[in-house]
Amino acid sequence: MKFGIALATAFFAATLTASAEEIVLKAGHAAAPGEPYQLGFEKFAEIVADRSDGEIKIEIFPSGQLGSELEMIEQMIIGTLDFQTGTNAYWTNFVPELKPLDIPYLIQSAEHADAVRRSSTVLDLINNVTQERGLRVLAFNSGGFQHVMTKFPINSIEDLQRVKLRVIPNPIFIEAFQMMGANPTPLPYAELYGALQTGIVDGATAANTNYFAQKFYEVAPHWAMISYSANLSPFGMSQKTYDRLSDEHRAIIESAAIEASLYQAEVYAMSDAEKLVQLKELGVQVTTPDRDQFIAAVEDLPGEVLSEQTEIELADLIKSLK
């Protein structure tokens, strides 16, 4: 009997030790389950669990369960959230040096975007700044190439003149669309459908996937594919979390993030292609204006909005990867 009790006690102690050694880390994002951000985090969690032999477990919280994108970035800074991915425009509130990622046409193709994702030089340049602010950028996910939806067809840059266009409340996007001749109107994303429906705005920007998912085509049935932004989304990590991990676990997380981001970008590209077919089947009127007109309109933008040395270096480095 004593042997049985001793054996049970030993087993219980071993179980506690094994459980204590497991590192549980939290990842948050604002997209719905099943969307590319979620699938990318699932791939990340799978790779990390496999390479750490189960020592690291990633718990994923979609749909803004942990707060808004801004709030989740703040949580990483103080160390209560370990990973987050989302819109770069929100990241620039904390890391203005990331502004080059928002400049229209700085990244002009999926291949160029992947070259940025694979560049350790890009990450090193960024993390020299972010680590002092409690953040790390592990990789860049995809939010899809951005186009323009409107109530009437856009066949050229002239058709965009004076169009009330909803944009993310971001000075770069506001200035960029002013340079293109539109009337950019900052508006919360949650209010966009109603604003299109009531005529508060004439159009907005989106990728194929969220244009389809949010049914914006019901109130803005014209889709001009100008691909003005690659919409790279920082895949971030709390510096406090990073600092407390072993070198081995850091290496696992860093390599897994790159692989997961490349997978996520591929998933997003496939989703965008599928959604474009479905949009056409729904009767959306798709146009493909000459992009050179739009590129020429914003060619002076970097010189006007980038002033810090790191911003300029990052923009030049991204261009060199083309």
Order of alpha helices (4+ residues) and beta strands (2+ residues): alpha-beta-alpha-beta-alpha-beta-alpha-alpha-alpha-beta-beta-beta-alpha-beta-alpha-beta-alpha-beta-beta-alpha-alpha-beta-alpha-alpha-alpha
